[in-house]
Amino acid sequence: MQQPWAGPKGDTKNDGYCPKARVFFAAHATRGERIDKTKAKIRGDLEGCLQEHRDVRMWRFLTNDTVPGEVDQFIDNELRPLYRGVTIEVWGLKTLADEISKLKREQVDRIIDVITVDEPEFEVVLLDHARTGRDLWPILSGCLGWLEHVEPDDCTEEEQDLIDGAVQTLRDWSDISGDIEFSRSSVRDAQRSITAILDELAEKGLALYAGAADNYPLTGGPSPFLGTVAIFKVVRAAGEKPSSSGS
């Protein structure tokens, strides 16, 4: 469908048309409008279109509302008998929704003037074994969010609690990293605290691997905010078995 432009003459009673099929459209917001005004608008747009354009084969009136039965009767009993050479249709809210649902996402975005951002391409992120807080600090201080951590499938309840607590503490340090970066002593204290967490995991035969993914969508919508996210994966050291958990 093409968008018409007639300069100072306006749209010449044509809100869009298909030149080859000779289908013309008129769009009007009828919600809350009196029925007599809606009927006058339909008649005026139809007659104006027929006066301005030749060989009109189909004319469609688009509205954002459900068309009352009185309007349907007006079109069927008055307009169609007068203009038998033209197929006259009215597309209300349901018809428009049905037609839009047949389109691809890219076509819908183009119609409503939305810029589509493609889903992020699959990216392989290498995770490094974090043995000390100094290893992990660049990731924690440089991220704006986190992906859900990964842990062994056979974790005991005690191990799950330990891992959840460790990951939450890492997130907490990341949240305040910007406030303490100006102080080297504060950063060293943070790194020592993180090292203690990693040592506690190691005592249970668990190791933490970490990495960062760039340009990850942190918000939804067609134009999301992109940023760096941290990725945490806890694995069981080779040969280690899950310890028994108390009830």
VENHUVEN-V390160 format. One record per pair of residues at least 24 apart in sequence whose C-alpha atoms are under 10 Angstrom apart, sorted by sequence separation. I is the first residue (numbers start at 1). J is the second residue. If there is no record, write none. Layout:
# VENHUVEN-V390160
I,J / I,J
This chain:
# VENHUVEN-V390160
1,25 / 25,49 / 66,90 / 67,91 / 68,92 / 169,193 / 170,194 / 208,232 / 209,233 / 210,234 / 24,49 / 38,63 / 66,91 / 67,92 / 146,171 / 169,194 / 208,233 / 209,234 / 24,50 / 65,91 / 66,92 / 67,93 / 145,171 / 207,233 / 208,234 / 209,235 / 58,85 / 59,86 / 60,87 / 61,88 / 62,89 / 63,90 / 64,91 / 65,92 / 66,93 / 67,94 / 170,197 / 207,234 / 208,235 / 57,85 / 58,86 / 59,87 / 60,88 / 61,89 / 62,90 / 63,91 / 64,92 / 65,93 / 66,94 / 143,171 / 146,174 / 166,194 / 169,197 / 206,234 / 207,235 / 208,236 / 24,53 / 38,67 / 42,71 / 56,85 / 57,86 / 58,87 / 59,88 / 60,89 / 61,90 / 62,91 / 63,92 / 64,93 / 65,94 / 66,95 / 145,174 / 206,235 / 207,236 / 208,237 / 15,45 / 38,68 / 55,85 / 56,86 / 57,87 / 58,88 / 59,89 / 60,90 / 61,91 / 62,92 / 63,93 / 64,94 / 140,170 / 141,171 / 144,174 / 145,175 / 166,196 / 167,197 / 205,235 / 206,236 / 207,237 / 13,44 / 14,45 / 22,53 / 39,70 / 43,74 / 55,86 / 56,87 / 57,88 / 58,89 / 59,90 / 60,91 / 61,92 / 62,93 / 63,94 / 64,95 / 65,96 / 140,171 / 143,174 / 144,175 / 166,197 / 205,236 / 206,237 / 13,45 / 14,46 / 22,54 / 23,55 / 24,56 / 30,62 / 31,63 / 33,65 / 35,67 / 39,71 / 42,74 / 43,75 / 47,79 / 63,95 / 64,96 / 140,172 / 141,173 / 142,174 / 143,175 / 165,197 / 166,198 / 204,236 / 205,237 / 206,238 / 12,45 / 13,46 / 22,55 / 23,56 / 24,57 / 25,58 / 26,59 / 27,60 / 28,61 / 29,62 / 30,63 / 31,64 / 32,65 / 35,68 / 38,71 / 39,72 / 42,75 / 46,79 / 50,83 / 62,95 / 63,96 / 64,97 / 137,170 / 140,173 / 141,174 / 201,234 / 204,237 / 205,238 / 13,47 / 14,48 / 15,49 / 21,55 / 22,56 / 23,57 / 24,58 / 25,59 / 26,60 / 27,61 / 28,62 / 29,63 / 30,64 / 31,65 / 36,70 / 62,96 / 136,170 / 140,174 / 141,175 / 143,177 / 163,197 / 166,200 / 201,235 / 202,236 / 205,239 / 206,240 / 13,48 / 14,49 / 21,56 / 22,57 / 23,58 / 24,59 / 25,60 / 26,61 / 27,62 / 28,63 / 29,64 / 30,65 / 31,66 / 35,70 / 36,71 / 39,74 / 43,78 / 139,174 / 140,175 / 141,176 / 142,177 / 162,197 / 163,198 / 166,201 / 201,236 / 202,237 / 205,240 / 206,241 / 12,48 / 13,49 / 14,50 / 19,55 / 21,57 / 22,58 / 23,59 / 24,60 / 25,61 / 26,62 / 27,63 / 28,64 / 29,65 / 30,66 / 31,67 / 35,71 / 39,75 / 43,79 / 47,83 / 50,86 / 137,173 / 138,174 / 140,176 / 141,177 / 142,178 / 204,240 / 205,241 / 206,242 / 12,49 / 13,50 / 19,56 / 21,58 / 22,59 / 23,60 / 24,61 / 25,62 / 26,63 / 27,64 / 28,65 / 30,67 / 42,79 / 46,83 / 133,170 / 137,174 / 140,177 / 141,178 / 163,200 / 204,241 / 205,242 / 11,49 / 12,50 / 13,51 / 14,52 / 140,178 / 162,200 / 163,201 / 204,242 / 205,243 / 12,51 / 13,52 / 14,53 / 17,56 / 138,177 / 141,180 / 162,201 / 204,243 / 12,52 / 13,53 / 18,58 / 137,177 / 141,181 / 11,52 / 12,53 / 17,58 / 167,208 / 17,59 / 46,88 / 159,201 / 162,204 / 166,208 / 17,60 / 163,206 / 16,60 / 14,59 / 159,204 / 163,208 / 15,61 / 158,204 / 159,205 / 15,62 / 159,206 / 42,90 / 137,187 / 137,188 / 134,187 / 137,190 / 133,187 / 134,188 / 137,191 / 152,206 / 133,188 / 136,191 / 151,206 / 133,189 / 134,190 / 135,191 / 151,207 / 174,230 / 133,190 / 134,191 / 137,194 / 151,208 / 133,191 / 134,192 / 136,194 / 150,208 / 132,191 / 133,192 / 135,194 / 136,195 / 150,209 / 171,230 / 132,192 / 133,193 / 134,194 / 135,195 / 132,193 / 133,194 / 134,195 / 149,210 / 30,92 / 132,194 / 133,195 / 136,198 / 170,232 / 23,86 / 27,90 / 131,194 / 132,195 / 133,196 / 23,87 / 24,88 / 25,89 / 26,90 / 27,91 / 130,194 / 131,195 / 132,196 / 133,197 / 25,90 / 130,195 / 131,196 / 132,197 / 133,198 / 147,212 / 167,232 / 131,197 / 132,198 / 146,212 / 147,213 / 167,233 / 131,198 / 132,199 / 145,212 / 146,213 / 167,234 / 130,198 / 131,199 / 143,212 / 147,216 / 140,210 / 142,212 / 143,213 / 144,214 / 163,233 / 131,202 / 139,210 / 140,211 / 143,214 / 145,216 / 163,234 / 136,208 / 139,211 / 140,212 / 144,216 / 146,218 / 136,209 / 138,211 / 139,212 / 145,218 / 136,210 / 138,212 / 139,213 / 144,218 / 135,210 / 136,211 / 131,207 / 130,207 / 131,208 / 129,207 / 130,208 / 131,209 / 129,208 / 130,209 / 128,208 / 129,209 / 130,210 / 155,235 / 127,208 / 128,209 / 129,210 / 130,211 / 149,230 / 150,231 / 151,232 / 152,233 / 155,236 / 127,209 / 128,210 / 129,211 / 144,226 / 145,227 / 146,228 / 147,229 / 148,230 / 149,231 / 150,232 / 151,233 / 152,234 / 153,235 / 154,236 / 126,209 / 127,210 / 128,211 / 144,227 / 145,228 / 146,229 / 147,230 / 148,231 / 149,232 / 150,233 / 151,234 / 152,235 / 153,236 / 159,242 / 126,210 / 127,211 / 143,227 / 144,228 / 145,229 / 146,230 / 147,231 / 148,232 / 149,233 / 150,234 / 151,235 / 152,236 / 158,242 / 159,243 / 125,210 / 126,211 / 127,212 / 142,227 / 143,228 / 144,229 / 145,230 / 146,231 / 147,232 / 148,233 / 149,234 / 150,235 / 151,236 / 157,242 / 158,243 / 159,244 / 125,211 / 126,212 / 142,228 / 143,229 / 144,230 / 145,231 / 146,232 / 147,233 / 155,241 / 156,242 / 157,243 / 158,244 / 159,245 / 125,212 / 126,213 / 142,229 / 143,230 / 154,241 / 155,242 / 156,243 / 157,244 / 158,245 / 125,213 / 142,230 / 143,231 / 154,242 / 155,243 / 156,244 / 157,245 / 158,246 / 124,213 / 125,214 / 139,228 / 140,229 / 141,230 / 155,244 / 156,245 / 157,246 / 158,247 / 123,213 / 139,229 / 140,230 / 152,242 / 155,245 / 156,246 / 157,247 / 123,214 / 139,230 / 140,231 / 139,231 / 120,215 / 121,216 / 120,216 / 119,216 / 120,217 / 119,217 / 117,217 / 130,232 / 119,222 / 117,221 / 118,222 / 127,231 / 128,232 / 129,233 / 116,221 / 117,222 / 118,223 / 126,231 / 127,232 / 128,233 / 129,234 / 115,221 / 116,222 / 117,223 / 125,231 / 127,233 / 129,235 / 115,222 / 116,223 / 117,224 / 114,222 / 115,223 / 116,224 / 114,223 / 109,222
